[in-house]
Amino acid sequence: MIISTRTRTIASAIVLSLAVVACGPKDADIKASVDAAIAGVPGVSVNVVKGVATISGQYADSAAKASTEALVKGVKGVKSVLDSATVAPPPVVISPDEMLKTGVMAALAEFSTLSADVMDGVVTLTGEVKRADLPKVMQALSALQPKKIENKATVKK
């Protein structure tokens, strides 16, 4: 059987293209390599489709984001990286004094002649208070569990 040159060229091109595609790393192998590379990065995962690595999840900080992207780009077989993961916002730090001050202001709301300062967990009362109201004020402030209550208020009859 005689095969024409044109048919032979087409057949060779098909075989060559199949060989090139078959020799490239498979997505599952790339994903396994990427997962191994980012094993120390909590909160993120990677999916690989046709050599494109898509990162999803949440990073602890922006430094983790940058290093993870670099790690994924360095894996053999990754053509490009699409990073859709977010960076976690820093935790809101509430000063214990601020919470205590809010409670103190609420406790003293009905006593307009009294004021208080809060510093390092110590509540300092100033102003004037009636003798009959003093136990009520002290009980309300004690319920907030400050380190100490300094009563510098003037007690009126």
C-alpha positions in Angstrom: 0.0 0.0 0.0 1.4 3.3 -1.0 0.9 6.3 1.3 1.1 9.7 -0.2 3.6 12.3 1.2 0.8 14.5 2.2 -1.0 11.8 4.2 2.3 10.8 5.8 3.0 14.5 6.8 -0.5 14.8 8.4 -0.1 11.6 10.3 3.3 12.6 11.5 1.9 16.0 12.7 -0.9 14.3 14.6 1.4 11.8 16.3 3.9 14.6 17.2 1.2 16.8 18.7 -0.2 13.9 20.7 3.3 13.1 22.0 3.9 16.7 23.0 0.5 16.9 24.9 1.1 13.5 26.5 4.6 14.5 27.7 3.4 17.6 29.6 2.6 17.4 33.3 -1.0 16.5 34.1 -3.2 18.9 36.2 -3.4 16.3 39.0 0.4 16.0 39.2 0.7 19.8 39.1 -1.9 20.2 41.9 0.0 17.6 44.0 3.2 19.5 43.6 1.5 22.8 44.4 -0.2 21.4 47.5 3.2 20.1 48.7 4.8 23.5 48.1 2.1 25.4 50.0 1.6 22.8 52.8 2.8 25.3 55.4 0.3 28.0 54.4 -3.0 27.6 56.4 -6.4 28.7 55.0 -5.7 28.5 51.3 -6.2 25.9 48.6 -5.3 25.6 45.0 -7.2 24.1 42.0 -5.3 23.5 38.7 -7.1 23.4 35.3 -5.0 23.3 32.1 -1.9 24.5 33.9 -3.7 27.6 35.4 -3.5 27.5 39.2 -6.4 29.2 41.0 -5.7 30.1 44.7 -8.7 30.5 47.0 -9.3 30.9 50.7 -7.9 33.5 53.2 -4.4 34.5 54.0 -3.3 35.5 57.5 -1.4 38.5 56.1 -0.2 40.1 52.9 3.3 38.6 53.3 1.8 35.1 53.2 -0.1 36.1 50.0 3.1 37.2 48.3 5.1 34.2 49.3 2.3 31.7 48.3 2.0 33.3 44.9 5.7 33.0 44.4 5.7 29.3 45.5 2.9 28.4 43.2 4.5 30.2 40.2 7.7 28.3 40.8 6.0 24.8 40.5 6.9 23.1 37.2 3.9 23.0 34.9 2.1 26.0 36.2 1.4 28.3 33.3 -0.2 31.1 35.3 -1.6 31.9 38.7 -5.0 33.4 39.5 -5.1 34.5 43.1 -8.7 35.0 44.3 -7.9 34.5 48.0 -8.3 37.4 50.4 -6.1 38.7 53.2 -7.7 38.5 56.7 -8.2 41.9 58.3 -6.1 42.5 61.4 -8.0 41.8 64.6 -9.6 44.7 66.3 -7.9 45.4 69.6 -10.2 46.8 72.2 -8.5 48.3 75.2 -9.8 46.9 78.5 -9.9 50.5 79.7 -12.2 51.5 76.9 -14.7 48.7 77.8 -14.5 49.6 81.5 -14.9 53.3 80.7 -18.0 52.6 78.7 -19.5 50.6 81.6 -18.5 53.4 84.1 -20.2 56.1 82.0 -23.4 54.0 81.8 -23.3 53.4 85.6 -22.9 57.1 86.3 -25.4 58.3 83.8 -28.0 59.1 86.4 -25.5 60.9 88.6 -24.8 64.1 86.8 -22.6 65.6 89.5 -20.1 62.7 89.4 -17.4 62.0 86.8 -14.9 59.3 86.5 -11.5 58.6 84.9 -10.3 55.2 84.0 -6.6 54.4 83.8 -5.0 51.0 83.8 -8.1 49.4 85.2 -8.4 51.9 88.1 -11.6 54.0 88.3 -11.2 57.4 89.9 -14.4 59.2 91.0 -14.6 63.0 91.2 -17.4 65.4 91.8 -20.2 65.3 94.3 -22.5 62.5 95.4 -25.2 62.3 98.0 -24.5 60.0 101.0 -27.6 58.0 100.2 -26.5 57.4 96.6 -22.9 56.5 97.4 -23.6 52.7 98.1 -25.5 52.5 94.8 -22.7 54.1 92.9 -20.0 51.9 94.5 -22.0 48.7 93.9 -22.6 49.6 90.2 -18.9 50.3 89.7 -17.8 47.2 91.6 -20.0 45.1 89.4 -17.7 46.2 86.5 -14.7 44.5 88.3 -12.1 47.3 88.0 -8.7 46.7 89.6 -9.5 49.5 92.1 -12.0 52.3 92.8 -10.6 55.5 94.1 -13.3 57.7 95.6 -12.2 61.3 95.5 -15.8 62.6 95.3 -17.2 64.9 97.9 -20.0 63.2 99.8 -23.0 65.5 100.5 -25.8 64.9 103.0 
